[in-house]
Amino acid sequence: MSKLIMPTSLILRSLALIATLLIGACATPPKPPINSESETWQLQGKIGLWYNNKQESATIDWSQCNTERGRIRLSGPLGSGGIELSADQAGATLIQNGETTHADSIEELASRAEWPLPVDALRYWVRGRPTPTEKLDGRVNTNGQLEELAQIGWQITYQYRTPFHQLPNRITANSANTKLTLIVSEWLDLPKLCSE
C-alpha cells in the first residue's frame, strides 16, 4: 500500500489558511452604527457653503457631547484658514486667526466667521432628524429614513450609505440665499472633545 506524501509548501499553505479562518471566526463583530437619537456623537467630513456671491469649503470635525456642549472645527486646505466654534452652558466661543471671541449664541459667532449657519437646528438635521421645537414638513422612506425636510425656511435632502443606516452620509440644505452641502466620511460615538 503506497503512502500519499504532500509537499511541505502545500502543508504550510493549508495550515496558514486554517489559521486565518479560525482567527476570522474569533474576531469581534463590527460595532453597529450609532443611533440617530444619541446626543453624544462626532462627525468628520467635508462641508461646502454658498451664500450671496461667496463660496466656502472646509473639512469639518464636529464633536457633540450633549445638548449643551459641542465643538465644530472647520479647516481649509492643508489646515489653512481654520476656525473653531464651541458652546457650553456658559455661552459660545469662536477661535479664528489666533483671536478668541465670546457671545451668547454659537450662531452669532458662526455669522461673524462668515459661516452663517443655523447651528442649533443643524445639530438635529445632520443626524436625519427634524428640530423638535419647530414646525416641519418632511418625507420618510419605507426604511424609516428621513429623505426630505422643510424647517425654518430651509429645504433639506438626505442620502444614506445603505437602506439600513440611520445616519445620513450626504446632506444638502437650501434657504433663500444660502446652500449647504455636507458629506460625512465618518460617524463616531465617542467624541474626542468629551474626554478632554
Steps between C-alpha positions, in 0.01 A plus 500: 500500500659831392504808723385841375765759579399868481766758414607715798397823327144370453478398866617847613252674273219280631594575862515873425152488343355312800661748742356794304152347507521434875618855574219643286243288684622630838515867398271748672197576282483855365337753729158619380480861383404755762135581551365822347325569833831517690602843630867396513668465161775619269499545126789559265477598137489787253269800490422753229313827548368738234336826610440818307799503261745322729609139510674329792620143546674320785553173675274473803547325833191539720501353851174513696521398868138569596222746424704796633866422436659463159782611273517556124843522339519619138834475318591625155740332258813373682361636827496864386225741594365286782237605751364335812153559640404360839207530736414392853280613788706821537456617140681476167860554388661562161873452439615646168840632387636460854225718651227383738151654500214423737124539456173358630420323172713266288294609197602863556866396502456281191367806314795711619733231362311523166340156542137613550346168604201408719732299730234418762270345238792347309587295810179304430497522121844341456364187675197475273265641763277808505546769763241399763389854588421615145221428251602262227404349169687183416508172313620168643581201278385141557816429701413773751772735373422870469547594133365855485435765764379859497554708817560866593535602134741220405446207262715200590556176304682189621692205360606188693775245439257208526128450569597393851702804612321735738751781449533672160827529314395794277284798594403787271320802648369809319352826626414819312864607449707215645589146396678249720640160404641264763666169412564286806796264475468360852264491797645428845322444831783611731586862412859603578387826657292323763802321646702821541 
